[in-house]
């Protein structure tokens, strides 16, 4: 399904299912989210929100006759969704699933953001659950032209801050990277010079890249999968889906088997499927199909040869593991490639990682350490193996944290209740302050209450419900940052 002009990345987008939705007339779906066994879409033609059963497309609930045009939708938390409205409003709704086949939609709150936008379009929720990234348009008071802009919206009071202009245009969609550090925008300006995909660093507000190929003339919905791959719908001439890396590199343009006029697009993490809205009240689900091992090996060799890059700290291999993952899902091949990559140590350091954990989790830690050292050339430090008899515990911990690039905190109910682990966390945080950098990597191994001192840091989710192929590259990337 990849075009002949696209790069050989060993990946195809395969149609898995076409879901026909129950409807009395043809609707125009501009946004889509999946909530467990339900599907919610924005119908801009009928000014409504529609909730369907995912198994058979049966209509469960609707919110008809909205006062202003709904545009985009995103999942907030649990069964709460956020909907943007054309008149500069954001609405939060709760989905209540009663005994099947019934369900209901209830209004929670409406935020007025007209101080930041004349019209609201794209929306995505950050994982903290406290802020949204919103895009829309605002008229330039001098030129009277419409400008696409974006900002951060507080869910507490609707306050809009850090408004930034992207380009001239009419509408836009957006999606955030898995760690919420970057926001990606698909912008339609009616001008081929400005139409394209834009990426902005959330913390710095600076632009990371612009993707403006000639065949992306009518960009619509945009979505990001768990590994950071970006998918953008092109509505017409021809209808297709562009597949990019998080650095803006074009991997593939999928043209065959794409629905007519694709608009809304949504990556569903648990089912690992890409949902796309089409015409005729249809929702198409696609899955990524990777090539065989030989093709993966070839692709990985290309990646190793072409994606090395210099970073500020001198580690030219930072994030290379994730770059490889974009091209292949074969973990064995990934580790064979990664084993040849030398790992960076800050000046004066002896270890890449010191592990802080409860003794009840020693087996899990030993497995991680063995894999990091054997397959990825990291040098690790953990108390059970590396302590010197006669050395005071606090002295060993202090020396280990001081001599390590990072401290990995394995979070479990036992660990977060341990005074020793909490002390190690405090020491690692203070050590980071002294070196003006973030050197703690929380790793959630079992369900537990995250310590208050770690809640401001994104953690690696390594629970049993998450496949190793998903969280392992994130751990490696954090170690190399």
VEXBATOR-944706 format. One line per field, with one value per residue (C-alpha): residue number from 1; residue in one letter; y, x, z. Coordinates in steps of 0.001 Angstrom, whole numbers, always signed. Each point is the difference from the previous one (the first is absolute). Layout:
<pts>
num = NUM / ...
residuo = a / ...
py = Y / ...
px = X / ...
pz = Z / ...
</pts>
This chain:
<pts>
num = 1 / 2 / 3 / 4 / 5 / 6 / 7 / 8 / 9 / 10 / 11 / 12 / 13 / 14 / 15 / 16 / 17 / 18 / 19 / 20 / 21 / 22 / 23 / 24 / 25 / 26 / 27 / 28 / 29 / 30 / 31 / 32 / 33 / 34 / 35 / 36 / 37 / 38 / 39 / 40 / 41 / 42 / 43 / 44 / 45 / 46 / 47 / 48 / 49 / 50 / 51 / 52 / 53 / 54 / 55 / 56 / 57 / 58 / 59 / 60 / 61 / 62 / 63 / 64 / 65 / 66 / 67 / 68 / 69 / 70 / 71 / 72 / 73 / 74 / 75 / 76 / 77 / 78 / 79 / 80 / 81 / 82 / 83 / 84 / 85 / 86 / 87 / 88 / 89 / 90 / 91 / 92 / 93 / 94 / 95 / 96 / 97 / 98 / 99 / 100 / 101 / 102 / 103 / 104 / 105 / 106 / 107 / 108 / 109 / 110 / 111 / 112 / 113 / 114 / 115 / 116 / 117 / 118 / 119 / 120 / 121 / 122 / 123 / 124 / 125 / 126 / 127 / 128 / 129 / 130 / 131 / 132 / 133 / 134 / 135 / 136 / 137 / 138 / 139 / 140 / 141 / 142 / 143 / 144 / 145 / 146 / 147 / 148 / 149 / 150 / 151 / 152 / 153 / 154 / 155 / 156 / 157 / 158 / 159 / 160 / 161 / 162 / 163 / 164 / 165 / 166 / 167 / 168 / 169 / 170 / 171 / 172 / 173 / 174 / 175 / 176 / 177 / 178 / 179 / 180 / 181 / 182 / 183 / 184 / 185 / 186 / 187 / 188 / 189 / 190 / 191 / 192 / 193 / 194 / 195 / 196 / 197 / 198 / 199 / 200 / 201 / 202 / 203 / 204 / 205 / 206 / 207 / 208 / 209 / 210 / 211 / 212 / 213 / 214 / 215 / 216 / 217 / 218 / 219 / 220 / 221 / 222 / 223 / 224 / 225 / 226 / 227 / 228 / 229 / 230 / 231 / 232 / 233 / 234 / 235 / 236 / 237 / 238 / 239 / 240 / 241 / 242 / 243 / 244 / 245 / 246 / 247 / 248 / 249 / 250 / 251 / 252 / 253 / 254 / 255 / 256 / 257 / 258 / 259 / 260 / 261 / 262 / 263 / 264 / 265 / 266 / 267 / 268 / 269 / 270 / 271 / 272 / 273 / 274 / 275 / 276 / 277 / 278 / 279 / 280 / 281 / 282 / 283 / 284 / 285 / 286 / 287 / 288 / 289 / 290 / 291 / 292 / 293 / 294 / 295 / 296 / 297 / 298 / 299 / 300 / 301 / 302 / 303 / 304 / 305 / 306 / 307 / 308 / 309 / 310 / 311 / 312 / 313 / 314 / 315 / 316 / 317 / 318 / 319 / 320 / 321 / 322 / 323 / 324 / 325 / 326 / 327 / 328 / 329 / 330 / 331 / 332 / 333 / 334 / 335 / 336 / 337 / 338 / 339 / 340 / 341 / 342 / 343 / 344 / 345 / 346 / 347 / 348 / 349 / 350 / 351 / 352 / 353 / 354 / 355 / 356 / 357 / 358 / 359 / 360 / 361 / 362 / 363 / 364 / 365 / 366 / 367 / 368 / 369 / 370 / 371 / 372 / 373 / 374 / 375 / 376 / 377 / 378 / 379 / 380 / 381 / 382 / 383 / 384 / 385 / 386 / 387 / 388 / 389 / 390 / 391 / 392 / 393 / 394 / 395 / 396 / 397 / 398 / 399 / 400 / 401 / 402 / 403 / 404 / 405 / 406 / 407 / 408 / 409 / 410 / 411 / 412 / 413 / 414 / 415 / 416 / 417 / 418 / 419 / 420 / 421 / 422 / 423 / 424 / 425 / 426 / 427 / 428 / 429 / 430 / 431 / 432 / 433 / 434 / 435 / 436 / 437 / 438 / 439 / 440 / 441 / 442 / 443 / 444 / 445 / 446 / 447 / 448 / 449 / 450 / 451 / 452 / 453 / 454 / 455 / 456 / 457 / 458 / 459 / 460 / 461 / 462 / 463 / 464 / 465 / 466 / 467 / 468 / 469 / 470 / 471 / 472 / 473 / 474 / 475 / 476 / 477 / 478 / 479 / 480 / 481
residuo = x / x / x / x / x / x / x / x / x / x / x / x / x / x / x / x / x / x / x / x / x / x / x / x / x / x / x / x / x / x / x / x / x / x / x / x / x / x / x / x / x / x / x / x / x / x / x / x / x / x / x / x / x / x / x / x / x / x / x / x / x / x / x / x / x / x / x / x / x / x / x / x / x / x / x / x / x / x / x / x / x / x / x / x / x / x / x / x / x / x / x / x / x / x / x / x / x / x / x / x / x / x / x / x / x / x / x / x / x / x / x / x / x / x / x / x / x / x / x / x / x / x / x / x / x / x / x / x / x / x / x / x / x / x / x / x / x / x / x / x / x / x / x / x / x / x / x / x / x / x / x / x / x / x / x / x / x / x / x / x / x / x / x / x / x / x / x / x / x / x / x / x / x / x / x / x / x / x / x / x / x / x / x / x / x / x / x / x / x / x / x / x / x / x / x / x / x / x / x / x / x / x / x / x / x / x / x / x / x / x / x / x / x / x / x / x / x / x / x / x / x / x / x / x / x / x / x / x / x / x / x / x / x / x / x / x / x / x / x / x / x / x / x / x / x / x / x / x / x / x / x / x / x / x / x / x / x / x / x / x / x / x / x / x / x / x / x / x / x / x / x / x / x / x / x / x / x / x / x / x / x / x / x / x / x / x / x / x / x / x / x / x / x / x / x / x / x / x / x / x / x / x / x / x / x / x / x / x / x / x / x / x / x / x / x / x / x / x / x / x / x / x / x / x / x / x / x / x / x / x / x / x / x / x / x / x / x / x / x / x / x / x / x / x / x / x / x / x / x / x / x / x / x / x / x / x / x / x / x / x / x / x / x / x / x / x / x / x / x / x / x / x / x / x / x / x / x / x / x / x / x / x / x / x / x / x / x / x / x / x / x / x / x / x / x / x / x / x / x / x / x / x / x / x / x / x / x / x / x / x / x / x / x / x / x / x / x / x / x / x / x / x / x / x / x / x / x / x / x / x / x / x / x / x / x / x / x / x / x / x / x / x / x / x / x / x / x / x / x / x / x / x / x / x / x / x / x / x / x / x / x / x / x / x / x / x / x / x / x / x / x / x / x / x / x / x / x / x / x / x / x
py = +0 / +2269 / +2135 / -883 / +3276 / -516 / -1415 / -3738 / -137 / -3543 / +1137 / -25 / +1324 / -2891 / +445 / -2069 / +909 / +2343 / +901 / +1211 / +2387 / +132 / +3269 / +1260 / +2342 / +495 / +1723 / +1887 / -1285 / +2413 / -1534 / -3417 / -1682 / -3568 / -631 / -3674 / -1734 / +3257 / +2480 / +3724 / +2197 / +3678 / +561 / +3549 / -302 / -709 / +2135 / -3029 / -2536 / -3671 / -2998 / -3428 / -3551 / -1057 / -3606 / +648 / +3773 / +307 / +3541 / +135 / +3713 / +3401 / +3644 / +1652 / +3618 / +1562 / +3790 / +261 / -2219 / -2738 / -618 / -2321 / -2375 / -1572 / -2342 / +1772 / -2609 / -3163 / +583 / +3783 / +1622 / +3536 / +1537 / +3248 / +2295 / +2430 / +3039 / -128 / -2447 / -3259 / -2451 / -2911 / -2909 / -3225 / -3272 / -2260 / -3567 / -1585 / -3466 / -725 / +1010 / +3338 / +2818 / +3710 / +3251 / +2596 / +3544 / +780 / +3463 / +2548 / +2163 / +3246 / +609 / +2886 / +2068 / -2295 / -1089 / +1234 / -3644 / -3226 / -2948 / -2671 / -1235 / -2522 / -649 / -272 / -3042 / +2100 / +565 / +3669 / +1670 / -218 / +1003 / +1781 / +1377 / +2435 / +3154 / +3666 / +2974 / +2188 / +3536 / +1587 / -2185 / -1358 / -3435 / -3139 / -1479 / -3548 / +120 / -2269 / +265 / -1833 / +89 / -542 / -2348 / +1669 / +3398 / -11 / +2415 / -38 / +627 / -274 / +857 / -462 / +528 / -2914 / +1354 / +1589 / -2335 / -1141 / -3099 / -2443 / -3202 / -953 / -2937 / -281 / -2239 / -2917 / +1978 / +3267 / +1836 / +762 / +981 / -729 / +2010 / -748 / +3398 / +897 / +3538 / -129 / +891 / -2785 / +1989 / -137 / -3213 / -2877 / -1576 / +2137 / -1198 / +2191 / -666 / +478 / +1149 / +2364 / +1031 / -328 / -1651 / -3391 / -708 / +667 / -2728 / +1455 / -2487 / +957 / -2898 / +1060 / +2528 / -567 / -1147 / -869 / -2199 / -870 / -2687 / -1378 / -3608 / -1184 / -1 / +3538 / -782 / +2708 / -667 / +2761 / -268 / +1662 / +582 / +291 / -213 / -2813 / -1197 / -1482 / -249 / +1362 / -1910 / +1995 / -454 / +2359 / +1965 / +737 / -2599 / -1430 / -3785 / -942 / +1459 / -2528 / +410 / -3388 / -1075 / +3375 / +1140 / +2826 / +3377 / -1196 / +2629 / -1033 / -2383 / -1631 / -2418 / -2447 / -1087 / -3205 / -1532 / +1558 / +1058 / +3155 / +1142 / +2264 / +1631 / -307 / +907 / -2030 / -198 / -2343 / -357 / -1811 / -1745 / -658 / -1888 / +388 / -3066 / -325 / -1877 / -3276 / -295 / +337 / +3221 / +1257 / -744 / +1952 / +2916 / +72 / +93 / +3000 / +1712 / -640 / +1461 / +3080 / +1175 / +583 / +3604 / +2244 / +1267 / +2774 / -2344 / -1684 / -3237 / -520 / -3117 / +1538 / -1231 / -2259 / -3029 / +1660 / +964 / -3679 / -914 / +2262 / -2393 / -3404 / -1806 / -2885 / +449 / -2514 / +1932 / +3260 / -1274 / -1431 / +3456 / +1818 / -2242 / +1730 / +3488 / +1408 / +1618 / +3501 / +755 / +3498 / +1039 / -1572 / -2591 / -3770 / -1219 / +692 / -869 / -596 / -2016 / +899 / -2769 / -2116 / -3362 / -1684 / +1072 / -1185 / -2604 / +2570 / +2395 / -2727 / -841 / +3649 / +476 / -3173 / +1041 / +3554 / -1148 / -3015 / +1356 / +3763 / +614 / +1928 / -146 / -277 / +139 / -1742 / -668 / -3781 / -566 / +3002 / +924 / -487 / -1862 / +2366 / +3124 / +1891 / -161 / +3781 / +413 / -2608 / +1655 / +3492 / -1129 / -2010 / +2841 / +2495 / -2277 / -849 / +1804 / -906 / -1528 / -2427 / -243 / -3250 / +934 / -2675 / +105 / -1308 / +2474 / +3146 / -1034 / -570 / +2714 / -1058 / +363 / +3379 / +1116 / -1107 / +1951 / +3136 / -413 / -503 / +3070 / +2153 / -1358 / +1035 / +3513 / +230 / -978 / +2100 / -2980 / -2563 / -3292 / -2067 / -2547 / -1319 / -3483 / -1213 / -3780 / -607 / +2096 / +2399 / +3604 / +2000 / +1912 / +3709 / +884 / -2018 / +1092 / +2842 / -2491 / -2196 / -3659 / -3095 / -2310 / -3533 / -1707 / -3462 / +1533 / +1754 / -2020 / +189 / +1098 / +3153 / +1092 / -1299 / +2571 / +2753 / -1112 / -42 / +3431 / +1381 / -1476 / +1670 / +3424
px = +0 / +3020 / +625 / +2859 / +1712 / -13 / +2858 / +277 / -833 / -1360 / -3457 / -3453 / -3360 / -2458 / -3769 / -1238 / -3679 / -2673 / -2662 / -3332 / -1592 / -3738 / -1349 / -3109 / +1968 / +3536 / +2080 / +3285 / +2359 / +2839 / +1274 / +174 / +1036 / -287 / -1169 / +362 / -2832 / -1504 / +781 / -796 / +0 / -562 / -2665 / +518 / -2757 / -2607 / +1608 / +51 / +2070 / -773 / +888 / +89 / +641 / +3323 / -973 / -2871 / -342 / -3299 / -845 / -34 / -393 / +135 / +273 / -1968 / -753 / +3137 / -65 / +3337 / +1890 / +2101 / +3346 / +2425 / -20 / +2566 / +18 / +628 / -55 / -2016 / -3270 / +281 / +458 / +811 / -1725 / +956 / -2697 / +255 / -931 / +3034 / -1356 / +1225 / -2487 / +743 / -2448 / -257 / -987 / -2032 / -407 / -3069 / -1306 / +640 / -1156 / -598 / +2386 / -265 / +1913 / -25 / +1322 / +2697 / +1394 / +433 / +3120 / -46 / +3374 / -936 / +2798 / +2436 / -1925 / -2814 / -716 / +1202 / +1025 / +2466 / +403 / +2081 / +275 / +3287 / +464 / -11 / -3729 / +368 / +675 / -976 / +1821 / -2460 / +313 / -2283 / -50 / +183 / -255 / +3082 / -1156 / +2432 / -272 / -3507 / +1239 / -835 / +2944 / +231 / +1261 / +265 / +190 / -239 / -3371 / -426 / -2871 / -415 / -1134 / +243 / +2930 / +1958 / +3734 / +3075 / -1965 / +2233 / -652 / +647 / -863 / -2736 / -2951 / -3532 / +36 / +2309 / +180 / +2598 / +1428 / +2607 / +3055 / -192 / +1942 / -1906 / +3227 / -969 / -3283 / -560 / -2394 / -1532 / -837 / -2045 / +574 / -1270 / +3576 / +2415 / +2841 / -1530 / -2049 / +1731 / +962 / +1662 / +1681 / +534 / +1915 / -2493 / +2488 / +2038 / -2754 / +2467 / -751 / +1652 / -796 / -2352 / -1168 / -1394 / +135 / -1765 / -2481 / -1273 / -2498 / -2991 / +1250 / -2677 / +189 / +3307 / +856 / +3088 / +564 / +1703 / +3436 / -294 / -840 / -2205 / -2963 / -1673 / -3120 / +106 / -3617 / +224 / +2261 / +535 / -1456 / +2903 / +1682 / +3504 / +2190 / +2824 / +2558 / +45 / +2788 / -2106 / +1571 / -2457 / -161 / -2915 / -3020 / -2855 / -2312 / -1543 / -3067 / -501 / -3640 / -1343 / +581 / +1679 / -365 / +108 / +2751 / +710 / +2658 / -1487 / +2782 / -1411 / -1134 / +2918 / -2301 / -355 / -3626 / -864 / -3341 / -1253 / -3127 / -3240 / -36 / +2978 / +2940 / +3056 / +2473 / +3551 / +2886 / +3708 / +1497 / +3760 / +2137 / +1809 / +3204 / +2264 / -1709 / +201 / +3725 / +585 / -2036 / +1807 / +3358 / -1186 / -1108 / +3306 / +1840 / -2130 / -1521 / +3047 / -67 / +1943 / -1759 / +952 / +1665 / +2102 / -1968 / -464 / -2092 / -2688 / -3486 / +1372 / -1776 / -3379 / +932 / +610 / -3329 / -1814 / +1048 / -393 / -1929 / +2482 / +1515 / +2804 / +1216 / -284 / +2251 / +2518 / +262 / +81 / +2777 / +2449 / -808 / +2479 / -1781 / +841 / +1285 / +158 / +3552 / +1002 / -2808 / +432 / -3571 / -2782 / -2645 / -357 / -3096 / -2088 / -2459 / -1575 / +1604 / -3288 / +613 / +3601 / -724 / -1627 / +2932 / +2557 / -1755 / +59 / +3650 / +1075 / -1820 / +1347 / +3582 / -53 / -2064 / +517 / +3472 / -1183 / +1902 / -2442 / +252 / -2316 / +515 / -447 / +2834 / +2305 / +254 / +3368 / -106 / +700 / -1120 / -2809 / -3265 / -437 / +3577 / -553 / -3258 / +1511 / +3046 / -2130 / -2440 / +2860 / +1830 / -3042 / -1542 / -3508 / -1807 / -2778 / -2661 / -2003 / -3419 / -2073 / -2187 / +2939 / +2496 / -2061 / -480 / +3724 / +1893 / +3222 / -1521 / -1528 / +3392 / +1667 / -2597 / +729 / +3737 / -393 / -2220 / +2449 / +2877 / -1860 / -415 / +3751 / +700 / -2852 / -1649 / -2777 / +1609 / -2895 / -1924 / -3125 / -933 / -3472 / +238 / -3143 / -3083 / +733 / -343 / +2770 / +2004 / -760 / +3606 / -194 / -3411 / +1496 / +2148 / -1355 / +435 / +644 / -3015 / +1388 / -2985 / -1122 / -2769 / +2590 / +2029 / +3786 / +264 / -1890 / +1749 / +3520 / +935 / -1329 / +2319 / +2974 / -859 / -249 / +3396 / +1572 / -1573
pz = +0 / +120 / -3044 / -2258 / +806 / +3748 / +2014 / +505 / +3693 / +93 / +1064 / -1574 / +1141 / -278 / +112 / +2919 / +114 / -1381 / +2564 / -1377 / +2490 / +585 / -1480 / -1790 / -2227 / -1234 / +2659 / -82 / +2695 / +843 / +3251 / +1630 / +3277 / +1296 / +3579 / +927 / -1909 / -1296 / -2745 / +104 / -3096 / -718 / -2663 / -1259 / -2606 / +2681 / +2719 / +2311 / +1899 / -577 / +2161 / -1666 / +1095 / -1422 / -668 / -2437 / -554 / +1897 / +1136 / +3825 / +716 / -1687 / +906 / -2792 / -711 / +1448 / -162 / -1786 / -2421 / +1674 / -1657 / +1800 / +2955 / +2314 / +2975 / +3311 / +2750 / +526 / -1819 / -277 / -3399 / -1136 / -3033 / -1741 / -1376 / -2850 / +2095 / +2266 / +2559 / +1503 / +1478 / +2327 / +8 / +1964 / -1620 / +2240 / -1138 / +1538 / -754 / -3652 / -2494 / +1747 / +856 / +667 / -465 / +2755 / -168 / +2588 / -691 / -2802 / -251 / -1971 / -1655 / -2317 / +1538 / -1754 / -3108 / -2204 / -865 / +1622 / -2137 / +1154 / +3568 / +1928 / +3738 / +1836 / +2201 / +3174 / -560 / +928 / -3339 / -3662 / -3145 / -2284 / -3519 / -1759 / -2076 / +876 / -2345 / -268 / +939 / -2469 / -3113 / +771 / -1058 / +1959 / +1902 / +1345 / +3576 / +3004 / +3756 / +3294 / +1766 / +3736 / +787 / +3380 / -1296 / -3806 / +58 / -3277 / +96 / -2236 / -3153 / -3053 / -3689 / -2357 / -3461 / -2086 / -414 / +630 / +2207 / +1719 / +2002 / +2576 / +1957 / +2754 / +222 / +2480 / +2633 / -660 / -855 / -3619 / -1657 / -3710 / -2173 / -3401 / -1483 / -3077 / -1211 / -3570 / -879 / -871 / +1562 / +3505 / -189 / +1776 / +3316 / +2688 / +3200 / +3068 / +3204 / +2848 / +2630 / -2164 / -2412 / -2878 / -3323 / -511 / -3650 / -2897 / -2404 / -3242 / -2893 / -3212 / +251 / +3444 / -1346 / +2284 / +3432 / +2528 / +3114 / +1653 / +2560 / +1754 / +1063 / +3186 / -1630 / -1347 / -3635 / -1543 / -2326 / -2024 / -2173 / -3408 / -1014 / -3803 / -3064 / +856 / +3323 / +1939 / +3391 / +578 / +2465 / +1673 / +2755 / +2970 / -1685 / -3083 / -2282 / -2526 / +271 / -2242 / -1780 / +19 / -3010 / -726 / +1948 / +1705 / +421 / -2129 / +1660 / +3222 / +2712 / +3673 / +1102 / +3367 / +1254 / +2511 / +2322 / +1510 / -3293 / -1906 / -2807 / -2083 / -364 / -2947 / -810 / -3556 / -1928 / -17 / +3826 / +75 / +2363 / -1317 / +2286 / -1154 / +1520 / -627 / -1626 / +176 / -2497 / +709 / +1993 / -3021 / -991 / +3572 / +142 / -3202 / +1246 / +3342 / -1766 / -2011 / +3187 / +1772 / -2959 / -511 / +3277 / +2219 / +1150 / +2361 / +3128 / +2416 / +2477 / -2649 / -150 / -3709 / +577 / +2215 / -867 / -2737 / +1480 / -441 / -3567 / -709 / +1577 / -2452 / -2770 / +1613 / +2696 / +370 / +3490 / -615 / -3030 / +1900 / +2747 / -2466 / -1587 / +3327 / +1349 / -2361 / +1315 / +2572 / +2942 / +1178 / +3497 / +1416 / +1010 / +3301 / -28 / +386 / -580 / -2445 / +2578 / +3723 / +971 / +3047 / +925 / +2707 / +764 / -971 / -3613 / -245 / -2700 / -2294 / +502 / -701 / -3275 / -1098 / +995 / -1797 / -3158 / +66 / +489 / -2306 / -2887 / +178 / +1451 / +3047 / +3298 / +2909 / +3773 / +2458 / +3699 / +108 / -2480 / +250 / +3682 / +1702 / +3335 / +2876 / -1881 / +1789 / -1917 / -240 / -1213 / -2723 / -1107 / -43 / -2009 / -2440 / -727 / -362 / -2443 / -2168 / -2970 / +1184 / +2965 / -965 / +2713 / -242 / +1398 / +1753 / +3146 / +2045 / -1479 / +559 / +3650 / +518 / +1894 / -1746 / -3481 / +861 / +1327 / -3243 / -1992 / +2036 / -483 / -3764 / -347 / +1997 / -2066 / -3147 / +1380 / +600 / -3625 / -1476 / -1682 / +474 / +965 / +1435 / -2104 / +1775 / -1243 / +1011 / +446 / +2093 / +704 / +2859 / +1097 / -1685 / +2653 / +23 / -788 / -3249 / -1258 / -2053 / -1974 / -2807 / +904 / -2123 / +278 / +316 / +1597 / -1137 / -2108 / -2201 / -2499 / +335 / -3642 / +993 / +3201 / -602 / -2701 / +2282 / +2792 / -2361 / -1334 / +3554 / +877 / -3035 / +475
</pts>
